[in-house]
Amino acid sequence: MGMCYAGGQGSLSERGVVTLRQALSVSLGLILLASPLVQAEPTPAGVVSVSPMTPSGPVPTAAAPTPVPSAAILPIPVTPPFVDNVDQESLLLVLQRQIDAMAGKPNRSVKIGNRTTTTDQMRRTLVVFAEVVRQHFGQPSFAREVQRQFETLNQGDAYMTGYYLPLLEARTKRDAVFSLPLHSYPASNRNYSRAQIAAGALANRGLEIAWVSDAYARYSLMVQGSGLLHFEDGRTVNVNFAGSNGQAYRSLGRIFIDEGLLTEETLSWQAIVAYLQANPTKRETYFNRNPSYCFFKLSEGGPYGSGRITLTSGRSIATDKRLYPHGALAYVTVPEHGIARYAVDQDTGGAIRGQARVDVFLGAGAAAAELAGRLKHHGQLYYLLLRDPSRQRRAEGPGGGGGAGWGGHPSAPLGVP
């Protein structure tokens, strides 16, 4: 989905800078936007709603992860649990969307961490894996088939956060209550700051695509970069990132910590909102200390990842695209939240940098917002590739099973099977 705070890279996760996203354990634009302002839980057209909070299968046991990221690397398990505790439907949906998107595209060499592969091999991986899901999902044979047919690239410990689609009540025309504009991208963007735009720098230019009433939800939308607008005629419409004013993003979370208003442990979007609601005259002053500003466009489709593929709730992830390509089949675990699932890498973000960062798309609505605000824990990241026949024979061994299995040789470097 398009994203505001990453220099226009076009990703839903692009909403911050590396140091704050990683060092302060804050997702959703570095300030834990677990917005209590979401009023309903509509599901956008074509998006399967998944509740990561109520897994449908066993959760892998693991030591409790560190609540805040640190320089220390947590132990890397040799063998992950092979379970997927969400549903078959959403998994098949995300796989088919990616398979369709890659069809007919020229083959090219890509790297998954330290491993070189091709986009054709990635697509074959998705196709074969989809068939395994259809035939074996939810059965004991599922894990065995995955191990038999796929090699896995263990990327080790990763700091996991979540992102979601905020929902805002909106109007097509301004009134006394709905007085805050959402702007389309101006033909001549003079890089006005947020404060200048709030003071009327873009007024009377016909750029307003909608009007909203909630200043906090509006700020959240600009951090997320995309969301949903519910209009007075009953329509719920996707609103997607169209560009930014080019100003550097500055996090409210960092400001609140630097000024002693919150600590790293107490930092949350709810805590920021509570402070500003108790001090309403300071709200715009604090908002304007972040000069970055998002422009939007209404869309019937979406939400889209940076690869222009519709994201799937609970099944699409964002990573650093310098290290991991669009369309790679992944497996992520976050024991703290009972998350153990397969996913497809379909997005990126300005704050998603390095091998140890993953952002999980959680969908729309209050439940997604609430989980996104709490998801700030260490987990494990793996990628899967279809074995070539020689690798498969070696993995099965003379007895037809076993071998190095998941992750290859336990002493192999990260990313190398």
Order of alpha helices (4+ residues) and beta strands (2+ residues): alpha-alpha-beta-beta-alpha-alpha-beta-beta-beta-alpha-beta-alpha-beta-beta-alpha-alpha-alpha-beta-beta-beta-beta-beta-alpha-beta-alpha
